[in-house]
Amino acid sequence: MASNLLILRSSTMLAFLAVRATAGAVIYVDADAPGPELDGQSWCTAFLDLQSALALAQPGDDVRLADGVYTPDQGPGQVPGDRHSVFSLPPGIQLEGGHAGCGAPDPGLRDCISHRTVLSGD
């Protein structure tokens, strides 16, 4: 019985290590990012629109949004003003809004009251 418990613990630990080793990337979105490079790799080089981040995101990735209003008709392959545009969240992606973003003393600060993030269909 004790050896079965040891094997279970070992298997659990290996599974945990495998999950940690395959953790996804963090992709940043900030409508006020100054650029000039806008690659989603940091708050000040963040994508300006959510669609750009979603086009790049893979399962396990964390998409972090700074305060602002994001509409689905902005970004690659979108037509500005298209009322039929939608956000399509790929499986396994986590969205996290409410961040202060570039220019703030702590850009990664998450406070959903002070740094309101809105996904709008208007």
DOLUM-734767 format. One record per atom (N, C-alpha, C, CB): residue number from 1; atom name; y negated, z negated, x negated. Coordinates in Angstrom, 2 decimals, always signed. Each point is the difference from the previous one (the first is absolute). Glycine has a CB too. Example, Ala and Ser with C-alpha at 12.3 -4.5 7.8 and 13.67 -1.06 7.14 Angstrom:
BEGIN
1 | N | +5.69 | -7.80 | -13.19
1 | CA | -1.19 | +0.00 | +0.89
1 | C | -1.20 | +0.00 | -0.90
1 | CB | +1.17 | -1.25 | +1.89
2 | N | -2.22 | +1.97 | -1.54
2 | CA | -1.19 | -0.06 | -0.82
2 | C | -1.09 | -0.73 | +0.77
2 | CB | +0.63 | +2.15 | -1.18
//
This chain:
BEGIN
1 | N | +1.19 | +0.00 | -0.82
1 | CA | -1.19 | +0.00 | +0.82
1 | C | -1.25 | +0.00 | -0.86
1 | CB | +1.25 | -1.20 | +1.79
2 | N | -1.27 | +0.40 | -2.84
2 | CA | -1.18 | -0.07 | -0.87
2 | C | -0.24 | +1.33 | -0.69
2 | CB | +0.42 | -2.44 | -0.36
3 | N | +0.62 | +3.15 | -0.03
3 | CA | -0.20 | +1.29 | -0.67
3 | C | -0.58 | +1.03 | +0.97
3 | CB | +1.91 | -0.52 | -1.56
4 | N | -1.55 | +0.47 | +2.84
4 | CA | -0.58 | +0.90 | +0.98
4 | C | -1.49 | -0.24 | +0.16
4 | CB | +2.19 | +0.08 | +1.19
5 | N | -2.57 | -1.35 | -1.20
5 | CA | -1.40 | -0.35 | +0.11
5 | C | -0.79 | +0.52 | -1.19
5 | CB | +0.63 | -2.03 | +1.32
6 | N | -0.08 | +1.93 | -2.51
6 | CA | -0.64 | +0.47 | -1.21
6 | C | -0.17 | +1.52 | +0.06
6 | CB | +0.99 | -1.91 | -1.29
7 | N | +0.01 | +2.61 | +1.74
7 | CA | -0.10 | +1.46 | +0.13
7 | C | -1.08 | +0.37 | +1.01
7 | CB | +2.44 | +0.23 | -0.59
8 | N | -2.49 | -0.93 | +1.70
8 | CA | -1.02 | +0.27 | +1.01
8 | C | -1.40 | -0.21 | -0.58
8 | CB | +1.61 | -0.70 | +1.81
9 | N | -1.78 | -0.38 | -2.54
9 | CA | -1.31 | -0.26 | -0.62
9 | C | -0.35 | +1.11 | -0.99
9 | CB | +0.35 | -2.48 | +0.28
10 | N | +0.61 | +2.91 | -1.07
10 | CA | -0.25 | +1.07 | -0.98
10 | C | -0.37 | +1.29 | +0.71
10 | CB | +1.60 | -1.07 | -1.60
11 | N | -0.88 | +1.41 | +2.66
11 | CA | -0.29 | +1.22 | +0.75
11 | C | -1.38 | -0.05 | +0.62
11 | CB | +2.42 | +0.28 | +0.46
12 | N | -2.78 | -1.44 | +0.08
12 | CA | -1.32 | -0.17 | +0.60
12 | C | -1.08 | +0.17 | -1.04
12 | CB | +0.96 | -1.53 | +1.72
13 | N | -0.77 | +0.95 | -2.89
13 | CA | -0.99 | +0.11 | -1.06
13 | C | -0.14 | +1.45 | -0.46
13 | CB | +0.52 | -2.35 | -0.73
14 | N | +0.58 | +3.06 | +0.58
14 | CA | -0.07 | +1.41 | -0.41
14 | C | -0.71 | +0.83 | +1.05
14 | CB | +2.12 | -0.28 | -1.30
15 | N | -1.85 | +0.03 | +2.57
15 | CA | -0.67 | +0.74 | +1.07
15 | C | -1.50 | -0.28 | -0.04
15 | CB | +2.08 | -0.10 | +1.42
16 | N | -2.47 | -1.15 | -1.64
16 | CA | -1.42 | -0.36 | -0.08
16 | C | -0.65 | +0.72 | -1.18
16 | CB | +0.48 | -2.25 | +1.04
17 | N | +0.18 | +2.27 | -2.20
17 | CA | -0.56 | +0.67 | -1.16
17 | C | -0.13 | +1.50 | +0.24
17 | CB | +0.99 | -1.76 | -1.47
18 | N | -0.04 | +2.36 | +2.16
18 | CA | -0.07 | +1.43 | +0.29
18 | C | -1.19 | +0.30 | +0.90
18 | CB | +2.49 | +0.18 | -0.25
19 | N | -2.74 | -1.02 | +1.25
19 | CA | -1.14 | +0.21 | +0.89
19 | C | -1.29 | -0.13 | -0.77
19 | CB | +1.32 | -0.86 | +1.94
20 | N | -1.45 | -0.14 | -2.79
20 | CA | -1.23 | -0.21 | -0.77
20 | C | -0.24 | +1.16 | -0.96
20 | CB | +0.31 | -2.49 | +0.18
21 | N | +0.76 | +3.05 | -0.75
21 | CA | -0.15 | +1.08 | -0.96
21 | C | -0.49 | +1.28 | +0.67
21 | CB | +1.81 | -1.02 | -1.39
22 | N | -1.56 | +1.16 | +2.68
22 | CA | -0.39 | +1.23 | +0.69
22 | C | -1.22 | -0.20 | +0.89
22 | CB | +2.37 | +0.73 | -0.07
23 | N | -3.13 | -1.79 | -0.16
23 | CA | -1.20 | -0.24 | +0.80
23 | C | -0.93 | +1.20 | -0.11
23 | CB | +0.20 | -2.49 | -0.34
24 | N | -0.86 | +2.82 | +1.45
24 | CA | -0.85 | +1.18 | +0.05
24 | C | -1.36 | -0.19 | -0.64
24 | CB | +1.17 | +0.61 | +2.04
25 | N | -1.92 | +0.46 | -2.00
25 | CA | -1.34 | +0.02 | -0.56
25 | C | -1.01 | -0.55 | +0.99
25 | CB | +0.62 | +1.97 | -1.40
26 | N | -1.77 | -2.34 | +0.89
26 | CA | -1.14 | -0.36 | +0.84
26 | C | -0.94 | +1.19 | -0.02
26 | CB | +0.23 | -2.52 | -0.48
27 | N | -0.62 | +2.97 | +1.67
27 | CA | -0.93 | +1.13 | +0.14
27 | C | -1.25 | -0.54 | +0.70
27 | CB | +1.90 | +1.74 | +0.12
28 | N | -3.06 | -1.47 | -0.71
28 | CA | -1.25 | -0.55 | +0.51
28 | C | -0.80 | +1.05 | +0.79
28 | CB | -0.05 | -1.58 | -1.95
29 | N | -0.57 | +1.12 | +3.05
29 | CA | -0.84 | +0.84 | +0.84
29 | C | -1.30 | -0.76 | +0.24
29 | CB | +2.01 | +1.13 | +1.13
30 | N | -3.13 | -0.48 | -1.46
30 | CA | -1.32 | -0.62 | +0.18
30 | C | -0.99 | +1.12 | +0.30
30 | CB | +0.56 | -1.95 | -1.57
31 | N | -1.04 | +2.01 | +2.79
31 | CA | -0.94 | +1.07 | +0.40
31 | C | -1.27 | +0.00 | -0.82
31 | CB | +0.91 | -0.16 | +2.29
32 | N | -1.19 | -0.93 | -3.01
32 | CA | -1.20 | -0.10 | -0.82
32 | C | +0.28 | +0.08 | -1.50
32 | CB | -0.98 | -1.37 | +1.80
33 | N | +2.17 | +1.78 | -2.20
33 | CA | +0.32 | +0.10 | -1.43
33 | C | -0.92 | +1.03 | -0.65
33 | CB | +2.42 | -0.64 | +0.44
34 | N | -3.00 | +0.28 | -1.60
34 | CA | -0.98 | +0.89 | -0.62
34 | C | +0.59 | +1.17 | -0.78
34 | CB | -1.44 | -1.96 | -0.13
35 | N | +2.72 | +1.87 | -0.29
35 | CA | +0.55 | +1.08 | -0.80
35 | C | -0.61 | -0.01 | -1.40
35 | CB | +0.38 | +1.36 | +2.08
36 | N | -0.45 | -0.27 | -2.81
36 | CA | +0.24 | +1.36 | +0.47
36 | C | +1.47 | +0.32 | +0.24
36 | CB | -2.03 | +0.65 | -1.23
37 | N | +2.94 | -1.36 | +0.54
37 | CA | +1.42 | +0.22 | +0.23
37 | C | +0.43 | -0.81 | +1.21
37 | CB | +0.41 | +0.43 | -2.47
38 | N | +0.28 | +0.21 | +3.40
38 | CA | +0.46 | -0.67 | +1.23
38 | C | +1.50 | +0.22 | +0.12
38 | CB | -2.26 | +0.33 | +1.15
39 | N | +3.02 | -1.18 | -1.88
39 | CA | +1.45 | +0.18 | -0.08
39 | C | +0.82 | -1.10 | +0.67
39 | CB | -0.42 | +1.19 | -2.10
40 | N | -0.27 | -2.19 | +2.68
40 | CA | +0.71 | -1.09 | +0.69
40 | C | +0.60 | -1.04 | -0.92
40 | CB | +0.47 | +1.61 | +1.75
41 | N | -0.77 | -1.56 | -3.04
41 | CA | +0.61 | -0.92 | -0.97
41 | C | -0.71 | -1.34 | -0.14
41 | CB | +0.75 | +2.01 | -1.19
42 | N | -1.99 | -2.11 | +1.66
42 | CA | -0.77 | -1.26 | -0.08
42 | C | -1.03 | +0.01 | +1.12
42 | CB | +0.34 | -0.18 | -2.53
43 | N | -1.02 | -0.93 | +2.72
43 | CA | -1.01 | -0.06 | +1.06
43 | C | -1.14 | +0.98 | -0.25
43 | CB | +0.59 | -2.39 | +0.37
44 | N | -1.02 | +2.56 | -1.60
44 | CA | -1.16 | +0.87 | -0.26
44 | C | +0.40 | +1.46 | -0.19
44 | CB | -1.15 | -1.93 | -1.03
45 | N | +2.45 | +2.23 | +0.99
45 | CA | +0.46 | +1.39 | +0.01
45 | C | +0.86 | +0.25 | +1.24
45 | CB | -0.05 | +0.09 | -2.54
46 | N | -0.16 | -0.90 | +3.57
46 | CA | +0.79 | +0.06 | +1.23
46 | C | -0.21 | +1.32 | +0.73
46 | CB | -0.14 | -2.49 | +0.19
47 | N | +1.14 | +2.86 | +0.60
47 | CA | -0.17 | +1.13 | +0.91
47 | C | -1.08 | -0.37 | +1.01
47 | CB | +2.42 | +0.75 | -0.30
48 | N | -3.17 | +0.23 | +0.75
48 | CA | -1.06 | -0.24 | +0.97
48 | C | +0.53 | -0.04 | +1.42
48 | CB | -1.59 | +1.11 | -1.53
49 | N | +2.78 | -0.54 | +1.75
49 | CA | +0.58 | +0.08 | +1.35
49 | C | +1.46 | -0.44 | -0.05
49 | CB | -1.58 | +1.88 | +0.62
50 | N | +2.06 | -2.38 | +0.50
50 | CA | +1.37 | -0.49 | +0.10
50 | C | +1.02 | +1.13 | -0.08
50 | CB | -0.84 | -1.89 | +1.37
51 | N | +0.53 | +3.06 | -0.85
51 | CA | +0.97 | +1.11 | -0.01
51 | C | +0.42 | +0.37 | -1.42
51 | CB | -1.03 | +0.86 | +2.13
52 | N | +0.11 | -0.93 | -3.10
52 | CA | +0.35 | +0.31 | -1.39
52 | C | +1.04 | -0.98 | -0.53
52 | CB | -2.30 | +0.95 | -0.37
53 | N | +2.13 | -2.22 | +0.69
53 | CA | +0.95 | -1.02 | -0.44
53 | C | +1.35 | +0.19 | +0.68
53 | CB | -1.88 | -1.59 | -0.39
54 | N | +1.88 | +1.88 | +1.68
54 | CA | +1.26 | +0.19 | +0.73
54 | C | +0.75 | +1.22 | -0.49
54 | CB | -1.02 | -1.10 | +1.98
55 | N | +0.30 | +2.14 | -2.41
55 | CA | +0.65 | +1.21 | -0.52
55 | C | +0.73 | -0.29 | -1.31
55 | CB | -1.78 | +1.40 | +1.10
56 | N | +1.30 | -2.36 | -1.86
56 | CA | +0.57 | -0.36 | -1.30
56 | C | +1.05 | -1.10 | +0.10
56 | CB | -2.14 | +0.67 | -1.05
57 | N | +2.05 | -1.52 | +2.04
57 | CA | +0.81 | -1.22 | +0.11
57 | C | +1.50 | +0.30 | +0.13
57 | CB | -1.96 | -1.13 | +1.06
58 | N | +2.73 | +0.27 | -1.71
58 | CA | +1.46 | +0.05 | +0.04
58 | C | +0.52 | -1.32 | +0.56
58 | CB | +0.08 | +1.59 | -1.99
59 | N | +1.16 | -1.62 | +2.50
59 | CA | +0.55 | -1.27 | +0.49
59 | C | -0.14 | -1.11 | -1.04
59 | CB | +1.61 | +1.29 | +1.43
60 | N | -2.07 | -2.44 | -0.98
60 | CA | -0.21 | -1.13 | -0.88
60 | C | -1.43 | -0.15 | -0.49
60 | CB | +2.34 | +0.25 | -0.68
61 | N | -3.16 | +0.78 | +0.89
61 | CA | -1.40 | -0.07 | -0.44
61 | C | -0.83 | -0.86 | +0.93
61 | CB | +0.23 | +2.27 | -1.01
62 | N | -1.28 | -2.82 | +0.46
62 | CA | -0.95 | -0.84 | +0.72
62 | C | -1.35 | +0.71 | -0.01
62 | CB | +1.25 | -2.15 | -0.63
63 | N | -1.74 | +2.55 | +1.78
63 | CA | -1.29 | +0.66 | +0.11
63 | C | -1.02 | -1.05 | +0.42
63 | CB | +1.06 | +2.25 | +0.61
64 | N | -2.04 | -2.50 | -1.47
64 | CA | -1.03 | -1.02 | +0.26
64 | C | -1.31 | +0.68 | +0.33
64 | CB | +1.14 | -1.62 | -1.56
65 | N | -1.75 | +1.17 | +2.66
65 | CA | -1.24 | +0.60 | +0.48
65 | C | -1.16 | -0.99 | -0.09
65 | CB | +1.32 | +1.46 | +1.53
66 | N | -2.43 | -0.95 | -2.04
66 | CA | -1.23 | -0.79 | -0.03
66 | C | -0.64 | +0.07 | +1.38
66 | CB | -0.35 | +0.44 | -2.48
67 | N | -0.63 | -1.30 | +2.70
67 | CA | -0.70 | +0.01 | +1.28
67 | C | -0.59 | +1.37 | +0.28
67 | CB | -0.52 | -2.44 | -0.26
68 | N | +0.45 | +2.79 | +1.53
68 | CA | -0.53 | +1.29 | +0.40
68 | C | +0.75 | +0.54 | +1.20
68 | CB | -0.68 | +0.45 | -2.35
69 | N | +0.23 | +0.70 | +2.81
69 | CA | +0.64 | +0.69 | +1.12
69 | C | +0.66 | +1.26 | -0.54
69 | CB | -1.69 | -0.93 | +1.67
70 | N | +2.97 | +1.08 | -1.38
70 | CA | +0.78 | +1.14 | -0.48
70 | C | +0.49 | +0.79 | +1.21
70 | CB | +0.71 | -1.25 | -2.10
71 | N | -0.93 | +2.55 | +2.07
71 | CA | +0.42 | +0.88 | +1.10
71 | C | +1.06 | +0.97 | -0.50
71 | CB | -2.28 | -0.20 | +1.09
72 | N | +3.19 | +0.62 | -0.22
72 | CA | +1.10 | +0.86 | -0.43
72 | C | -0.40 | +1.45 | -0.26
72 | CB | +1.47 | -1.48 | +1.28
73 | N | -2.68 | +1.87 | -0.96
73 | CA | -0.42 | +1.39 | -0.21
73 | C | -0.66 | +0.22 | -1.36
73 | CB | -0.31 | +0.19 | +2.46
74 | N | +0.46 | -1.14 | -3.37
74 | CA | -0.55 | +0.10 | -1.35
74 | C | +1.14 | +0.01 | -1.02
74 | CB | -2.12 | -1.18 | +0.72
75 | N | +2.05 | +2.05 | -1.72
75 | CA | +1.00 | +0.03 | -1.05
75 | C | +0.70 | +1.34 | -0.10
75 | CB | +0.32 | -2.41 | +0.33
76 | N | +0.69 | +2.48 | -1.20
76 | CA | +0.68 | +1.28 | -0.26
76 | C | +0.71 | +0.54 | +1.25
76 | CB | +0.30 | -0.70 | -2.38
77 | N | -0.51 | +1.96 | +2.65
77 | CA | +0.65 | +0.65 | +1.13
77 | C | -0.59 | -0.35 | +1.35
77 | CB | +2.01 | +0.00 | -1.34
78 | N | -3.12 | -0.72 | +1.37
78 | CA | -0.62 | -0.41 | +1.26
78 | C | -1.24 | +0.85 | +0.28
78 | CB | +0.87 | -2.35 | -0.30
79 | N | -1.18 | +2.50 | +1.55
79 | CA | -1.20 | +0.72 | +0.43
79 | C | -0.97 | -1.04 | +0.56
79 | CB | +1.30 | +2.15 | +0.52
80 | N | -2.44 | -2.34 | -1.21
80 | CA | -0.97 | -0.98 | +0.50
80 | C | -0.36 | +0.26 | +1.47
80 | CB | -0.92 | -0.24 | -2.33
81 | N | +0.96 | -0.82 | +3.12
81 | CA | -0.31 | +0.12 | +1.42
81 | C | +1.19 | +0.33 | +0.88
81 | CB | -2.23 | +0.70 | -0.69
82 | N | +3.40 | -0.47 | +0.09
82 | CA | +1.20 | +0.34 | +0.79
82 | C | +0.46 | -1.23 | +0.78
82 | CB | +0.69 | +1.75 | -1.71
83 | N | -0.83 | -1.72 | +3.02
83 | CA | +0.34 | -1.13 | +0.86
83 | C | +1.52 | -0.20 | +0.14
83 | CB | -2.13 | +0.39 | +1.23
84 | N | +2.92 | +0.52 | -1.78
84 | CA | +1.46 | -0.12 | +0.08
84 | C | +0.60 | -0.57 | -1.29
84 | CB | +0.02 | +1.92 | +1.59
85 | N | -0.85 | -2.20 | -2.58
85 | CA | +0.49 | -0.58 | -1.25
85 | C | +0.51 | -1.41 | +0.24
85 | CB | -1.62 | +1.40 | -1.31
86 | N | +2.66 | -1.76 | +0.57
86 | CA | +0.57 | -1.35 | +0.10
86 | C | +0.34 | -0.51 | -1.39
86 | CB | +0.94 | +0.51 | +2.30
87 | N | -0.83 | -1.82 | -2.43
87 | CA | +0.55 | -0.59 | -1.20
87 | C | +1.51 | -0.07 | +0.19
87 | CB | -2.12 | -1.35 | -0.47
88 | N | +2.86 | +1.85 | -0.48
88 | CA | +1.46 | -0.08 | +0.06
88 | C | +0.47 | -0.84 | -1.18
88 | CB | +0.18 | +2.26 | +1.16
89 | N | +0.27 | -3.46 | -0.87
89 | CA | +0.41 | -0.93 | -1.05
89 | C | +1.44 | +0.29 | -0.40
89 | CB | -1.59 | -1.76 | +0.89
90 | N | +1.81 | +2.18 | -2.15
90 | CA | +1.37 | +0.26 | -0.45
90 | C | +0.83 | -1.29 | +0.04
90 | CB | -0.83 | +1.88 | -1.46
91 | N | +2.14 | -1.76 | +1.63
91 | CA | +0.84 | -1.20 | +0.03
91 | C | -0.08 | -0.76 | -1.32
91 | CB | +1.55 | +1.14 | +1.61
92 | N | -1.53 | -2.47 | -1.52
92 | CA | +0.03 | -0.83 | -1.19
92 | C | -1.34 | -0.21 | -0.69
92 | CB | +2.28 | +0.79 | -0.28
93 | N | -3.37 | -0.38 | +0.93
93 | CA | -1.34 | -0.16 | -0.56
93 | C | -0.65 | -1.21 | +0.66
93 | CB | -0.22 | +2.50 | -0.45
94 | N | -0.49 | -3.28 | -0.35
94 | CA | -0.74 | -1.14 | +0.55
94 | C | -1.49 | +0.29 | -0.10
94 | CB | +1.84 | -1.61 | -0.65
95 | N | -2.56 | +1.47 | +1.77
95 | CA | -1.46 | +0.11 | +0.02
95 | C | -0.58 | -1.40 | +0.00
95 | CB | +0.08 | +2.21 | +1.24
96 | N | -1.14 | -2.40 | -2.03
96 | CA | -0.62 | -1.31 | -0.10
96 | C | -1.51 | +0.20 | -0.04
96 | CB | +2.01 | -0.97 | -1.22
97 | N | -2.68 | +0.65 | +2.31
97 | CA | -1.45 | +0.15 | +0.07
97 | C | -0.72 | -1.30 | -0.25
97 | CB | +0.31 | +1.84 | +1.59
98 | N | -1.63 | -1.79 | -1.52
98 | CA | -0.82 | -1.19 | -0.12
98 | C | -0.40 | -0.38 | -1.40
98 | CB | +1.12 | -0.74 | +1.99
99 | N | -1.02 | +1.67 | -2.93
99 | CA | -0.38 | -0.29 | -1.39
99 | C | -1.48 | +0.27 | -0.22
99 | CB | +2.33 | +0.56 | -0.75
100 | N | -2.91 | -1.24 | -0.23
100 | CA | -1.43 | +0.14 | -0.32
100 | C | -0.31 | +1.38 | -0.59
100 | CB | -0.13 | -2.48 | -0.38
101 | N | +0.97 | +2.99 | -0.50
101 | CA | -0.18 | +1.32 | -0.57
101 | C | -0.94 | +0.04 | -1.20
101 | CB | +0.43 | +0.88 | +2.24
102 | N | -0.61 | +0.34 | -2.76
102 | CA | -0.80 | +0.22 | -1.20
102 | C | -1.43 | -0.49 | +0.19
102 | CB | +1.44 | +1.98 | -0.56
103 | N | -1.98 | -2.58 | -0.48
103 | CA | -1.37 | -0.51 | +0.05
103 | C | -0.08 | -1.46 | +0.36
103 | CB | -0.71 | +2.25 | +0.61
104 | N | +1.77 | -2.80 | -0.04
104 | CA | +0.01 | -1.43 | +0.34
104 | C | +0.38 | -0.81 | -1.24
104 | CB | +0.62 | +0.52 | +2.42
105 | N | -1.08 | -1.77 | -2.52
105 | CA | +0.38 | -0.84 | -1.14
105 | C | +1.52 | -0.11 | -0.17
105 | CB | -2.13 | -1.28 | +0.32
106 | N | +2.86 | +1.21 | +0.79
106 | CA | +1.46 | -0.03 | -0.02
106 | C | +0.49 | +1.10 | +0.95
106 | CB | +0.08 | -2.52 | -0.52
107 | N | +0.08 | +3.76 | +0.00
107 | CA | +0.34 | +1.14 | +0.87
107 | C | +1.28 | -0.19 | +0.81
107 | CB | -1.14 | +1.41 | -1.64
108 | N | +2.10 | -2.16 | +1.09
108 | CA | +1.27 | -0.20 | +0.68
108 | C | -0.02 | -1.13 | +1.02
108 | CB | +1.07 | +0.87 | -2.01
109 | N | -2.20 | -1.57 | +2.12
109 | CA | -0.10 | -1.08 | +0.98
109 | C | +0.35 | +0.53 | +1.38
109 | CB | -1.77 | -1.17 | -1.39
110 | N | +2.67 | +0.47 | +2.07
110 | CA | +0.40 | +0.43 | +1.35
110 | C | -0.48 | -1.03 | +1.01
110 | CB | +2.03 | +1.23 | -0.92
111 | N | -2.98 | -0.80 | +1.73
111 | CA | -0.55 | -0.84 | +1.06
111 | C | -0.29 | +0.94 | +1.16
111 | CB | -1.02 | -1.73 | -1.63
112 | N | +1.92 | +1.77 | +2.59
112 | CA | -0.09 | +0.96 | +1.10
112 | C | -1.20 | -0.23 | +0.92
112 | CB | +2.46 | +0.19 | -0.11
113 | N | -3.07 | -1.36 | +0.04
113 | CA | -1.21 | -0.26 | +0.81
113 | C | -1.22 | +0.55 | -0.72
113 | CB | +1.05 | -2.09 | +0.99
114 | N | -1.20 | +1.78 | -2.26
114 | CA | -1.16 | +0.45 | -0.76
114 | C | +0.08 | +1.47 | -0.41
114 | CB | -0.24 | -2.32 | -0.83
115 | N | +1.46 | +2.83 | +0.64
115 | CA | +0.21 | +1.37 | -0.48
115 | C | +0.86 | +0.76 | +1.01
115 | CB | -0.20 | -0.75 | -2.42
116 | N | -0.42 | +1.08 | +3.51
116 | CA | +0.70 | +0.61 | +1.14
116 | C | +0.41 | +1.44 | -0.32
116 | CB | -1.32 | -1.46 | +1.58
117 | N | +2.60 | +1.75 | -1.39
117 | CA | +0.55 | +1.34 | -0.19
117 | C | +0.42 | +0.52 | +1.37
117 | CB | +0.79 | -0.53 | -2.37
118 | N | -1.27 | +1.72 | +2.72
118 | CA | +0.29 | +0.57 | +1.31
118 | C | +0.63 | +1.38 | -0.17
118 | CB | -1.92 | -1.28 | +1.03
119 | N | +3.07 | +1.50 | -0.39
119 | CA | +0.59 | +1.33 | +0.11
119 | C | -0.39 | +0.51 | +1.37
119 | CB | +1.97 | -0.53 | -1.56
120 | N | -2.81 | +1.55 | +1.58
120 | CA | -0.59 | +0.46 | +1.25
120 | C | +0.46 | +1.38 | +0.38
120 | CB | -1.96 | -1.40 | -0.48
121 | N | +2.19 | +1.60 | +1.75
121 | CA | +0.32 | +1.32 | +0.52
121 | C | -1.19 | +0.71 | +0.58
121 | CB | +2.25 | -0.82 | +0.47
122 | N | -3.43 | +0.18 | -0.53
122 | CA | -1.22 | +0.62 | +0.54
122 | C | -0.53 | +1.07 | -0.93
122 | CB | -0.55 | -2.13 | +1.16
//
